[in-house]
């Protein structure tokens, strides 16, 4: 098994509301998760499932379709030198087929994590 940092794009309800009201142009959020898998393709496929479920949960909408917004996942090739290098410990690690703690993934969770770690 290999471990891949999968990045994912999604949106949260307040940012979406402000975008549809014409207040925000950049409304998308991103987060990541380490996924243990046999290959990149398998990790990305599970990352897409996680992203779909995260978006449904943060938006409190079990019918919202993540892929219909054109959102995507990617493999972060060099996590240690990526823009996320300062927050790698925020990201959970799961195996393919195992769901993460979704309450620990969104913007509010990241804000709590930053506060706990003395980050702005």
N, C-alpha and C positions, 0 to 999 in steps of 0.2 A: 504494500500500500504506500501511496505517496500522499503528501499533504499539499493542497493547492489553496491559495488565497483567492477566493472568488469575490469580485466586486459586483454590486448590483445597483441599478437605478430604480427609483420608485418615487411616489409622492405621498405626502401626508395631507390630511383634510384641510388644515388652516392655510397651508401654502396653496393648495388647489383652489380654495375659496377666493383667496386674494388674486390668484391668476385669472380666474373667471370674472372677477370684478375689475380687471384691468390694472390692478395695483402692482402686481409682480410680473416680471417676465421670466426670471429664473426661479422656478418653483420646485424643481426636482431635488430630491435628496439622494444620497448614495450611502451605502454601508458595505461591509464585507463580512465574510465568514470563511474560516478555514474548513475545507472539506477533505476528508481522507477518502481516496478513491484509487482505483487501479490505473486510471488515465485521465487526462484533461477533459476529454469529451464527457466522461461519466460525471466528473466533478461539476462541469458546466451545466449538464442536464439537471443534476440535483439542485444546483444553485438557482436555476430558473424556477424550480418547484418551491424552494424556500422563499424566493423573491415574491412569487405569486401569493403565498400564504402570508408573508409579512405585510404586503400591501392590503390584503383583505382585512387583516387584523387591525392595522393602524387606522384604516379608514372605516372600520366597523361596517363593512359591506361584503358579505360572503359571495356576492355575485360579480364583484369588480374583476375585470380581466386585465391583468398586468400587461400581457403581450399586446393588447389592443392600443396601448399608449405608445407603442414603439420602444418600450424599455428593453434593456438588454443586460446581460452579465458578461464578465470578462475574467480571464485569469491574470492576476497581477504577477508578472514574471519575476520581479525582484522586490518582494515586500520590504526588505530592510532598507532599501534606498528609494522606496516609493513615497509619495506625499503622505501616506498613511504610516510611515515608519515610527512616528511618535505615539501611535495608538494601537499598535498590533495586539497588545494585551486586552484591548476592549473586545476584539473579535473572538467569538466562540469557535470551538472546533468540534465538528460532528462527522460521523461517517455517512456515506451515502445511505439514504433511507432513514436516517435518524433526524428528527426535527430538533432545532435549537430552542432555547427559551426566547420566544419572539418578543416578550416584554422587555428583554434586555438588548434589543437590537435597534430600536428607533431613535429619533432625535432626542426625546426626553431621556432615554437611557444613556445616550452619549453625553448629554449635558450633566447628568448625575455623575457619570464616570469621570468627566473632566474636573468637576468640582472636587471629587474625592482624591484626584491625583494632582490638584493644584494647577490645572491648565486653564487657560482662558477660554 
